[in-house]
């Protein structure tokens, strides 16, 4: 009797696993850069400008996270 084992291609292919790891790191870095850019741009606005668009300064971090990470 033969046993059948299903293993994803990336599981056997070391280069595929490394490529997936590198792609994940690149995506995480791109998100971090976007978060920092969004956060910095909102922080640079004056209190009056923030008030005009309906944002409190204490909400900037939450807004940047929601924008980048869809939380």
Protein Blocks (a to p, Z undefined) as FASTA:
>chain_A
ZZdddddfklmmmklmmmmmmmmmmmmmmmmmmmmmmmmmmmmpcfklmmmnopafklmm
mmmmmmmnoZZ
